Amino acid sequence: MPVADLDTPFRRFVRAYLASKLAVAGLVLLALVLFAAIAGPFLAPQNPYDLMVLDVMDSRLPPGEKSGDGKMTFLLGSDEQGRDMVSAILYGVRTSVLVGVVSTAIALAIGLSLGLWAAYLGGRVEGFIMRLVDIQLSFPPILIALILLALTGPGLGKIIVALVAVKWAYYARSARSIALVERRKEYIEAATCLGLSTSRIIFRHLLPNCLTPLLAVTALQVASAITLEATLSFLGLGLPPTSPSLGLLISNGSQYLMSGKYWISVFPGVALLVVIVAINLVADQLRDVLNPRLQTQ
């Protein structure tokens, strides 16, 4: 078989992606973040949200200090409730990744579907959907999320719903813009002439060609969702105090910064920064590879 036959689109994509050392570093960092999120409960020295294992005598111990019973070393110190910071951060990363991925996936499904329907059907359907999008995007995302959570209260499911309500309109507008270009191409006109149903044309023909350009946007929106969840939790409107959250950990430690107990707030902040940087590095390279206009010849 000729060597050229082995140069598949997937191989070209991988080669283009790996051309950036910074992107490779981001990919490795993201793999470590995902591993920590998945295996967090098994890697953590303790369950920091199990009151039966906590001891208030271990409150605010500095990094490297042993617990009162000498059975455990707090590598990154402990917080005001005596929780091991390593364990709390691992649980917090798990929650942050879960909230970011789930809320983004749901928002993408809703926004992409509405955007495709608007682009293909046009007319009043497009006008109605895009007016909703315009109204949604006219308000700051954090304001909408704050109002929704103020009405419903904190909770994992509630913050996911709030993030979906904030993010879906962005996907709808992006999907409509891409679909309008695809709508005029010959394969869509051929499918229409063959008498295929509207749903089949949209989801079997239009969707696959519109999804790829949105992948990089989706990765960036995961990072945005994680940041917004941390912000809301920091303000006390995201997750309840009994749930692991990097935003809550940062908030709990902020009152002790001036007293020199930096580790309670700084280490969760560094963990959040690492998660966001890893996702952004991967998303930036995806954007460059998937968008031909940004590729260097």
C-alpha positions in Angstrom: 0.0 0.0 0.0 1.4 3.4 -0.9 2.6 5.6 2.1 0.2 8.4 1.0 -2.8 6.1 1.6 -1.8 5.9 5.3 -2.0 9.6 5.7 -5.7 9.7 6.9 -7.5 12.8 8.1 -7.2 11.6 11.7 -3.4 11.2 11.3 -3.1 14.7 9.9 -5.2 16.0 12.8 -3.0 14.3 15.4 0.2 15.5 13.7 -1.0 19.1 13.5 -2.1 19.0 17.1 1.2 17.6 18.4 3.1 20.2 16.5 2.7 22.6 19.4 4.8 21.7 22.5 2.6 24.0 24.6 -0.5 22.1 23.4 1.1 18.8 24.3 1.9 20.1 27.7 -1.7 21.2 28.1 -2.9 17.8 27.0 -0.7 16.0 29.6 -1.8 18.5 32.2 -5.5 17.9 31.3 -4.9 14.1 31.5 -3.6 14.5 35.0 -6.6 16.7 35.9 -9.1 14.1 34.6 -7.2 11.4 36.4 -7.4 13.3 39.6 -11.1 14.0 39.0 -12.0 10.3 38.3 -9.7 8.7 40.9 -10.0 11.5 43.5 -11.9 9.6 46.2 -9.4 6.7 45.9 -6.3 9.0 46.0 -7.5 11.2 48.8 -6.0 10.4 52.3 -9.5 11.0 53.8 -13.0 11.8 53.0 -13.0 15.5 53.9 -16.8 15.7 54.0 -17.3 12.8 56.4 -17.8 14.4 59.8 -16.9 11.2 61.5 -13.2 11.4 60.4 -12.7 15.1 61.1 -11.2 16.5 64.3 -11.4 20.2 65.2 -8.1 19.8 67.0 -6.5 19.5 63.6 -7.9 22.9 62.5 -5.7 25.2 60.4 -2.6 23.1 60.7 0.3 24.3 58.4 1.6 22.2 55.5 3.6 19.2 56.6 2.1 19.1 60.1 0.9 15.8 61.6 -2.6 15.2 62.9 -3.3 15.2 66.6 -3.3 11.4 66.7 -0.1 11.2 64.6 -1.8 8.9 62.0 -1.8 11.4 59.2 0.4 14.1 57.7 -1.3 17.1 56.2 0.9 17.7 53.2 -0.9 20.9 52.2 -2.2 21.7 55.7 -5.8 21.6 56.9 -8.7 24.1 56.9 -10.7 25.5 59.7 -12.7 22.3 60.0 -9.7 20.1 60.2 -10.0 18.8 56.7 -7.0 17.7 54.8 -6.4 20.2 52.0 -5.1 17.5 49.5 -8.3 15.5 50.0 -10.5 18.6 49.8 -8.8 19.8 46.6 -9.2 16.3 44.9 -12.9 16.2 45.8 -13.3 19.8 44.6 -11.6 19.1 41.2 -13.9 16.2 40.7 -17.0 18.4 41.3 -15.7 21.2 39.1 -15.0 18.9 36.2 -18.4 17.2 36.6 -20.3 20.5 36.7 -18.3 21.9 33.7 -18.7 18.9 31.5 -22.3 18.1 32.2 -23.6 21.7 32.0 -21.7 22.3 28.8 -22.9 19.0 27.2 -26.5 19.8 28.0 -26.2 23.5 26.8 -24.5 22.3 23.6 -27.3 19.8 22.9 -30.0 22.5 23.4 -28.3 25.3 21.7 -27.0 23.3 18.7 -30.5 21.8 18.1 -32.2 25.2 18.2 -29.5 26.8 16.1 -29.8 24.1 13.4 -33.6 24.4 13.3 -33.5 28.2 13.1 -31.0 28.1 10.2 -32.8 25.4 8.2 -36.4 26.5 8.6 -35.9 30.2 8.6 -38.9 32.5 8.7 -40.8 32.9 11.9 -39.2 30.0 13.5 -35.7 31.5 13.0 -37.0 34.9 14.1 -38.5 33.6 17.3 -35.5 31.5 18.3 -33.0 34.3 17.6 -35.0 36.8 19.5 -34.8 34.5 22.5 -31.1 34.3 21.9 -30.7 38.0 21.7 -32.6 38.5 24.9 -30.5 35.9 26.7 -27.2 37.3 25.4 -28.1 40.9 26.4 -27.7 40.1 30.1 -24.4 39.3 31.8 -24.1 35.5 32.3 -23.3 35.8 36.0 -26.3 38.0 36.6 -28.7 35.4 35.2 -27.0 32.6 37.2 -27.2 34.7 40.4 -30.9 35.4 39.9 -31.7 31.8 39.2 -29.7 30.5 42.2 -31.1 33.2 44.5 -34.6 31.9 43.6 -33.8 28.2 43.8 -31.1 28.0 46.4 -27.7 26.3 46.2 -27.2 22.7 45.0 -25.4 20.6 42.4 -28.4 20.0 40.1 -29.5 23.6 40.5 -26.1 25.1 39.5 -26.0 22.8 36.5 -29.4 24.1 35.4 -28.3 27.7 36.0 -25.2 27.2 33.8 -27.2 25.6 31.1 -29.6 28.5 31.1 -26.6 30.8 30.8 -24.7 28.9 28.0 -27.3 27.5 25.6 -27.8 30.8 23.7 -24.2 31.1 22.8 -24.2 27.7 21.1 -27.5 28.5 19.3 -26.1 31.6 17.7 -22.8 29.9 16.8 -24.6 26.9 15.3 -27.0 29.0 13.3 -24.1 31.0 11.8 -22.3 27.8 10.7 -25.5 26.1 9.5 -26.5 29.1 7.3 -23.3 28.5 5.3 -23.9 24.7 5.1 -27.5 25.2 4.2 -26.6 26.6 0.8 -24.3 23.8 -0.2 -25.2 21.2 -2.8 -25.5 18.2 -0.5 -28.3 19.9 1.5 -30.1 20.9 -1.7 -29.8 17.3 -3.0 -31.2 15.9 0.3 -34.1 18.3 0.0 -34.8 17.4 -3.6 -34.8 13.7 -2.6 -37.7 14.4 -0.3 -35.9 13.5 2.9 -37.7 14.7 6.1 -36.6 17.9 7.8 -35.4 16.0 10.9 -33.3 13.7 8.9 -31.7 16.5 6.9 -30.9 18.4 10.0 -29.6 15.7 12.2 -28.1 13.2 9.6 -26.6 15.7 7.2 -26.4 19.2 8.6 -25.4 18.3 12.2 -22.2 16.4 11.5 -20.8 19.2 9.3 -21.7 21.9 11.9 -20.4 20.0 15.0 -16.7 20.0 14.3 -16.2 23.8 14.3 -17.9 24.0 17.6 -15.6 21.5 19.4 -13.0 24.1 20.3 -15.7 26.5 21.4 -17.1 23.7 23.6 -13.8 23.1 25.2 -13.4 26.8 26.1 -17.0 26.8 27.5 -16.1 24.0 29.8 -13.4 26.2 31.4 -15.9 29.1 31.5 -18.5 26.9 33.2 -15.9 25.8 35.8 -14.9 29.4 36.5 -18.5 30.5 36.8 -19.3 27.7 39.2 -16.3 28.5 41.4 -17.3 32.2 41.4 -20.9 31.4 42.4 -19.7 29.0 45.1 -17.3 31.6 46.4 -20.2 34.0 46.7 -22.2 31.3 48.6 -24.8 30.7 45.9 -23.3 27.7 44.1 -22.8 24.5 46.0 -23.8 24.1 49.7 -21.1 24.0 52.3 -21.5 20.2 52.6 -20.5 19.7 49.0 -16.9 19.8 47.7 -16.1 22.9 45.7 -12.9 24.7 44.9 -14.8 28.0 45.1 -16.0 27.2 48.6 -12.5 26.2 49.7 -11.1 29.5 48.4 -13.9 31.4 50.1 -13.4 29.6 53.4 -9.7 30.4 53.4 -10.0 34.0 52.3 -10.7 35.2 55.8 -7.5 33.7 57.1 -5.1 35.2 54.5 -4.2 38.2 56.6 -3.4 36.0 59.6 -0.8 34.1 57.6 -2.8 30.9 57.0 -2.4 31.2 53.2 -2.7 27.5 52.4 -6.4 27.3 53.1 -7.2 29.6 50.1 -4.1 29.6 48.0 -3.8 25.9 47.2 -7.4 25.5 46.0 -6.9 28.6 44.0 -3.8 27.1 42.4 -5.7 23.9 41.7 -8.5 25.9 40.0 -5.9 27.8 37.9 -4.3 24.5 36.8 -7.6 23.1 35.6 -8.5 26.3 33.7 -5.1 26.6 32.1 -5.0 22.9 31.0 -8.4 23.2 29.3 -7.5 26.5 27.6 -4.2 25.1 26.2 -6.0 22.1 24.7 -8.9 24.3 23.4 -6.6 26.9 21.8 -4.7 24.2 19.8 -8.0 22.6 18.8 -9.2 25.9 17.5 -6.1 26.4 15.4 -6.2 22.9 14.0 -9.9 22.7 13.2 -10.1 26.2 11.7 -8.3 26.1 8.3 -8.0 29.9 8.2 -5.8 29.8 11.4 -3.5 27.1 10.2 0.0 28.0 9.1 1.0 26.8 5.7 
